[in-house]
């Protein structure tokens, strides 16, 4: 690819002061930020910018070199060597006459200072989604004699392997490097550091976090010392936390020696006063308001004057939807992120998926309360935004009758959130104005119509389940009829989800609710259970028939029996055999039937933007390959399921022996309800995913037309629009859909930047995590979700296709959804960061008889692949085990696992 030439109309050098002509491509992100700070009236050290055009001749020489051609072909494994060769070529470049004259002319302008700060300013740096913080080079205390050398070193840093690798990871082109360089007066700072306009640890928008040291800020920015740490509540103008750092050394500029580091004589004292902290906090918040986004600021004090050296957007904070953010200083509302805890989605749903959600909930509200009207935030229990669904915790507490009840309710999905809620004082938050009596009346007026179906399920569970199967067929037919209409996107979405909501509320949830009532009544038949009885009671809802997610795993496992190792050597080979039909007819028939039944499912299946298994079966094929290649060591999920079923039946018989007469007959009747209807726990999700898939297919059909007309570039672009935008675009051929797609994609990327999120958050962005709990040495207290005990090596995954899980390994993940089900077959046990008893991981673990625990903070960080641990699904205890110890009770040793891994 031919690199893009810089703008020929741009200048070679720009002054920082009041230069409105420079753009990002001319001067880079850092310099552009400094220009804006000067316009905002802030004190910024004077200087100039060597623009991207200044270095165009050097890039011309670089692109003509043999080393550049090698770089264009470089793979990740040899990137360090190739980039080092490129930097070596660049280090021999010399300033031509035009470069030298421009530099000398402007360096003379600053010659009185005699020393400079030379900083990079790439067009890629300091953006909203990527900062490249610390990746490019900067040099302080540069003398006039060393200026050209420092500039050349900063230029060479744009060819560093770290930067190239980061660009590749972020999907940025690496064949068009570009850089500008800032030359500024060196501020002889007496104290300096960095400040964040929000707290990066807890995401609190009102807390300004400041790190500081005596002298220059380089020791703080580069993490060379334990600096002073301060938190200021900006809305209260109050320092709320301070921690004295060791400040092992400080940096300064010596007139003769230049940049030097030494121990400051006041290193055992705080380097900032209360007044300076408030001034600095106010300035940082002023910059945030000016840029309209949270910022990371480098600053310095010299003789009581505050200088701003740099300001860039914070790219990893969590951005709340605007509709649920309150003003600084106001009483905060408390929200529970349903998308994360219940659905296990770390990333936000697509813009299209979000707009679909916004139309689903009114449908459910109409089914539950007979009212589609969207309530104000004060009188609602849910909100949407930025690809997330939130419950209003304080309003929920008022509706349900107190903090304890809402904590127990939320705890079914996320035990860590329950711990957090238990530790909070609700009086510190915005007080609810929910009209609970009217809501309860509305719900009861609808619920009484469902009682007949509920009673039918309790009295004749087998008949009720057969009726559900019949209603499923009717539901499919109703949706098929909608396809035959000329419905607009909004009409189609509303009608499909109207049918889905009716089916779920009138059939699926009613029957599943009946199974939970029956299980609760069973527990009451054993009023004072001992430990043994409690264990038996836990087994009554294990491996229940009719769970569609578990059945999907079983059906996929059966498919591998029709394959040979040669046919399933790898995914590409297996895919080719299926496409060419050069495989057994039995497999092809079963494969087709599998996709008909489960093809609408996938990872992130509650987002219409996610490709379905029938569109991209790669995850399924990978699991089949793993099954076939590991067949000698594979633990059959069918055998696991049948064993677990037998345990359930044995538990039923043992409990039956403790009862007699009327109590025994009641127990037997209630158990049949659990057995026939408990498997519907995944039924409502299955129905919703089916509806999402139908809408996806409808949208893709419209996307194909729009792509053919040139109005979008790719069919998948349609999911970066909203339903409303799509409807407008179909009605108005002049609407610029390309622009809307670009904006939707940008917003979606920005909303997914923060990875360290938590499900309980308030209206000023603060994550309310649970208080730390003391643990024994070598042990971690987790929440038990599925009974049993397992010992084995850890396998940490961030997504289900990342790497295989081999027999006997302990799967560690943030959370799981149905796309992870196939990995549970080999896993000896499961450790989750989040998830309650009704979350996917717990359900499938119980079905397969695997121990499972959750609520392990940062589990995916504190465990590494190969760590040997023991998990106890009854107590929730995780114990680290020395790899040299004998792994008692382990079904497969670490050595045997290693034998199954491909060389």
C-alpha positions, 0 to 999 in steps of 0.5 A, spaced: 500 500 500 502 506 498 503 511 504 498 517 504 502 523 503 501 529 508 497 535 507 501 539 502 498 546 504 500 545 511 505 548 515 512 545 517 512 549 523 506 551 528 506 556 534 502 553 540 500 560 541 493 561 538 493 557 532 486 555 529 489 553 523 492 546 525 488 540 525 489 533 528 493 530 522 497 536 521 500 537 529 497 530 532 493 529 538 497 532 544 499 538 540 492 540 538 490 539 545 495 544 548 492 549 543 485 548 545 488 549 552 491 555 551 485 558 547 481 556 554 485 561 558 490 556 561 497 557 562 501 552 558 509 553 556 510 556 550 513 553 544 512 550 537 510 544 533 514 540 528 508 538 523 507 531 520 509 535 514 516 537 517 518 529 517 515 527 510 522 527 507 524 522 512 518 518 511 519 518 503 526 515 505 524 510 510 518 507 505 524 507 499 528 502 504 528 494 503 527 494 511 520 497 510 518 492 505 520 487 510 516 491 515 510 490 510 510 483 510 512 482 518 508 477 522 507 478 530 513 473 532 518 477 528 516 484 529 521 486 534 527 485 530 524 488 524 522 494 527 529 495 530 531 495 523 527 500 521 529 504 527 536 503 525 535 506 518 531 512 521 536 514 526 541 515 520 537 520 517 539 528 517 536 534 517 535 537 510 536 545 509 529 546 509 528 542 516 534 545 519 532 553 517 525 552 520 527 549 526 533 554 528 528 560 526 523 557 531 528 554 536 531 561 536 524 564 539 525 560 545 533 560 546 532 564 552 530 558 556 536 554 553 532 548 555 526 544 552 521 539 553 521 535 546 514 531 546 511 526 541 504 528 538 502 523 533 495 523 530 493 517 533 495 519 540 490 522 545 484 520 542 477 518 545 478 511 544 486 510 544 491 514 548 497 511 546 499 513 553 507 513 554 508 509 548 511 514 544 518 518 546 519 524 550 525 528 553 526 533 558 531 538 559 534 538 552 539 543 551 539 547 544 545 543 542 541 536 543 535 538 540 536 535 533 538 529 536 532 529 541 527 530 535 530 524 531 529 520 537 522 522 538 521 521 530 524 514 531 519 512 537 513 512 532 516 505 529 517 502 536 514 495 536 510 496 542 506 502 538 506 497 531 503 491 536 498 496 539 495 499 533 494 492 530 491 490 536 486 496 535 485 495 528 489 501 526 493 501 519 500 500 520 503 502 513 501 509 514 505 512 520 505 519 522 508 523 527 509 531 529 513 533 535 512 538 540 518 543 542 516 547 549 520 551 554 522 546 560 518 548 566 523 548 572 517 545 576 517 545 584 512 540 584 508 536 579 504 530 577 498 527 574 490 528 575 484 524 573 478 528 573 474 522 575 476 516 580 479 511 575 478 506 581 471 506 582 469 511 576 466 516 581 465 522 576 465 527 582 472 525 585 478 528 582 485 523 583 491 526 584 498 523 584 504 528 586 511 529 587 517 534 588 520 536 582 518 534 575 512 530 574 516 524 570 517 520 576 510 520 577 508 519 569 513 513 569 511 510 575 518 511 578 516 512 585 511 511 590 508 518 589 503 522 594 496 520 593 490 525 594 482 524 592 478 531 592 471 531 592 470 536 586 463 538 588 464 539 595 471 542 594 474 538 599 480 533 600 477 526 602 483 522 602 490 523 602 496 518 602 503 520 603 508 516 598 515 514 599 517 519 594 524 515 593 527 520 588 525 526 585 527 529 578 529 536 576 533 540 571 540 542 573 543 548 568 549 544 567 547 537 568 540 537 565 535 532 567 537 529 574 534 525 579 535 525 587 532 524 593 528 531 595 530 533 602 522 534 604 520 527 601 517 525 608 512 531 607 506 532 603 508 536 597 501 539 595 497 544 600 490 543 601 489 550 597 493 547 592 489 541 591 483 545 591 486 549 585 488 543 582 482 540 582 478 546 580 482 546 574 482 539 572 474 539 572 474 546 568 478 542 563 473 536 563 468 541 562 471 545 556 473 538 553 466 535 554 469 529 557 473 526 563 481 527 562 487 525 564 492 531 566 499 532 567 501 539 571 506 542 574 507 548 580 513 553 579 513 559 584 505 558 586 503 558 578 500 552 575 502 550 568 498 545 564 503 540 560 498 535 557 491 533 557 488 527 554 481 524 554 480 518 559 479 512 554 477 507 559 472 510 564 465 507 564 460 512 561 453 512 564 447 513 559 445 521 559 438 519 561 440 516 568 446 521 570 444 526 575 448 533 576 454 534 581 452 534 588 445 532 587 442 525 591 445 519 587 440 514 584 442 507 585 442 502 579 443 494 577 446 493 570 442 487 568 445 486 562 452 484 565 449 480 571 443 476 568 446 476 561 453 475 562 455 480 557 461 484 558 460 489 552 454 493 551 449 491 546 449 494 539 445 500 537 440 496 534 439 491 539 439 497 544 433 500 540 430 493 540 430 493 547 427 499 548 421 496 545 421 490 548 420 492 555 413 496 554 411 490 551 412 486 557 410 491 561 403 491 558 403 484 559 404 484 566 401 491 568 396 492 562 400 499 561 405 500 555 406 507 557 414 509 559 414 512 566 419 518 568 425 516 571 422 517 578 416 513 577 420 507 573 424 501 575 428 500 569 432 504 564 436 503 557 442 506 554 449 505 551 447 498 550 445 496 557 439 495 561 438 498 568 434 496 574 433 502 579 435 499 586 431 504 590 425 504 587 425 496 586 426 496 594 420 500 595 416 496 590 418 489 593 418 492 601 425 493 603 432 493 602 433 486 604 428 483 599 431 487 593 438 484 595 435 477 596 432 478 589 438 481 585 442 476 589 439 470 585 443 473 579 449 476 582 451 475 589 457 480 589 451 485 588 447 483 594 453 483 598 454 491 596 447 492 597 447 489 604 453 494 606 450 500 603 445 505 607 439 507 602 438 513 606 444 516 603 441 515 596 435 519 592 429 517 595 424 513 591 417 516 589 414 510 586 407 509 586 407 502 589 400 501 591 398 503 583 403 498 581 401 492 585 394 493 583 395 493 576 400 487 576 394 483 580 389 485 575 393 482 570 396 476 574 389 473 576 388 471 569 394 467 569 392 463 575 388 458 571 395 456 567 399 456 574 394 451 577 394 447 571 401 446 572 401 444 579 395 439 578 397 436 571 404 438 570 405 433 564 399 435 561 402 443 562 408 441 559 405 438 553 401 444 552 407 448 552 410 444 546 403 445 542 403 453 544 411 453 541 408 451 535 403 456 535 408 461 536 412 459 530 406 459 526 404 466 528 411 469 527 411 466 520 405 470 518 408 476 520 413 475 515 408 475 510 406 482 511 409 488 509 411 491 516 416 496 517 422 495 522 418 498 528 412 494 526 415 488 525 419 488 531 413 490 535 409 485 533 414 479 533 415 481 541 408 482 542 407 474 540 414 473 544 412 476 550 405 473 551 408 466 550 413 467 555 408 471 560 402 466 559 406 460 558 413 459 560 414 463 566 407 461 569 409 454 569 417 455 571 414 459 577 409 453 578 416 449 579 419 454 584 413 454 588 413 446 588 420 446 590 419 451 596 413 447 598 418 441 598 423 444 603 417 446 608 416 438 608 422 438 612 422 444 617 429 442 621 433 439 616 440 436 617 446 437 613 445 430 609 437 432 608 439 439 605 444 436 600 439 431 598 434 437 597 439 441 593 439 435 588 432 435 587 432 440 581 439 437 578 439 434 571 431 436 569 429 434 563 427 439 557 432 444 558 433 446 551 440 449 553 443 442 556 439 438 550 443 442 545 450 440 548 447 433 548 445 433 541 452 436 539 456 431 542 452 426 539 454 429 532 461 427 533 460 420 533 459 420 526 466 423 524 473 420 524 479 424 526 481 425 519 474 428 517 475 433 523 482 434 523 481 441 524 475 446 523 477 448 516 477 441 514 471 439 517 467 445 514 470 443 507 467 436 508 460 439 510 460 444 504 462 439 499 457 433 502 463 429 502 461 426 509 456 421 512 449 422 510 447 420 517 452 426 520 449 431 515 442 429 516 443 430 524 447 436 523 441 439 518 436 438 524 441 441 529 441 447 526 434 447 524 433 447 532 438 451 535 441 455 529 438 461 532 443 461 538 450 464 538 454 467 543 451 474 545 445 471 542 440 477 546 443 482 541 440 482 534 447 484 531 450 477 533 451 472 527 447 466 529 450 459 529 447 457 522 450 463 519 457 462 522 458 455 525 465 455 527 464 455 534 460 449 534 465 446 529 471 447 533 467 443 539 466 437 534 473 437 532 475 437 540 470 432 541 473 427 536 481 429 537 480 428 545 475 422 544 480 417 548 479 422 554 473 425 553 467 425 559 461 424 555 456 429 557 450 424 556 453 419 562 454 425 566 447 427 565 445 420 566 449 420 573 446 426 575 439 424 574 440 418 578 443 422 583 436 426 583 432 420 583 436 417 589 435 423 593 428 423 591 427 416 594 432 417 600 427 423 602 421 419 601 423 414 606 423 420 611 416 421 610 409 418 610 402 418 609 399 425 607 406 428 607 409 423 603 403 423 597 404 431 597 412 430 596 411 425 591 406 430 587 410 436 588 416 432 586 413 431 579 411 438 578 419 440 579 421 434 574 416 436 569 416 443 569 423 445 572 426 444 565 423 450 563 428 455 566 431 456 560 425 456 556 423 464 556 430 465 554 430 460 548 423 464 546 426 471 546 433 469 542 428 466 537 425 472 536 431 476 536 433 471 530 427 473 526 428 480 527 435 479 525 433 475 519 428 481 517 434 486 518 439 483 514 434 482 508 433 490 508 441 491 509 442 487 503 437 492 499 441 498 502 448 495 500 446 494 493 443 501 493 450 503 496 447 506 502 451 502 507 458 498 505 456 492 509 450 488 511 452 488 518 452 496 518 445 496 519 446 494 526 450 500 528 443 504 526 437 504 531 430 501 528 428 509 528 433 511 524 432 505 519 425 506 518 427 513 516 432 511 512 427 506 508 422 512 507 427 517 505 432 515 500 436 522 501 438 520 509 445 519 509 446 512 512 453 512 512 454 518 517 449 515 522 453 508 521 459 511 523 457 515 529 453 509 531 460 505 531 464 510 534 459 510 540 458 503 541 466 502 541 466 508 546 461 505 550 465 498 551 472 501 552 471 500 560 473 493 562 473 493 569 466 494 570 461 492 576 454 491 576 452 496 581 453 503 579 450 510 582 448 516 578 454 519 578 458 513 575 461 510 582 461 502 582 459 500 589 463 494 590 462 489 596 467 490 602 473 486 602 472 480 607 478 476 611 480 469 608 485 464 610 491 463 607 491 460 601 483 460 601 478 464 597 471 464 599 466 464 593 459 463 593 457 456 592 452 455 586 453 447 584 455 442 589 461 437 588 468 437 589 474 438 584 481 439 583 485 440 577 489 445 573 486 452 572 484 454 564 482 462 564 478 464 558 475 471 556 471 468 551 468 461 549 472 461 543 479 463 546 482 456 547 480 449 548 478 446 555 481 439 556 478 434 561 479 435 568 481 443 568 477 448 572 474 453 567 475 460 570 471 466 567 468 472 568 461 470 567 458 465 562 452 465 557 449 459 553 455 459 548 459 457 553 455 450 554 460 446 550 466 447 554 462 445 561 463 438 558 470 437 559 471 442 565 472 439 572 469 445 575 467 452 574 469 458 577 466 465 576 467 472 577 459 474 577 453 470 577 447 467 581 444 460 582 439 462 576 445 464 571 447 460 566 453 457 569 450 455 575 444 452 571 449 448 566 453 446 572 448 443 576 445 439 570 452 436 568 453 435 576 459 439 576 461 444 582 461 451 581 462 457 585 462 465 583 463 472 586 470 471 586 473 478 585 478 479 579 478 471 578 480 472 571 486 476 574 488 472 580 488 465 577 493 463 571 493 457 566 496 451 570 495 453 577 492 447 581 486 449 585 481 445 589 474 448 589 468 445 593 461 447 591 458 446 597 462 450 602 464 455 596 471 454 598 477 455 593 484 452 595 490 453 592 494 447 591 502 446 591 503 442 584 507 437 587 502 435 592 498 429 590 491 431 587 486 427 591 479 426 588 481 429 582 478 425 576 484 427 571 491 429 573 495 435 570 499 430 567 494 427 563 491 433 561 497 435 558 497 429 554 491 431 551 493 438 548 496 438 541 503 439 540 
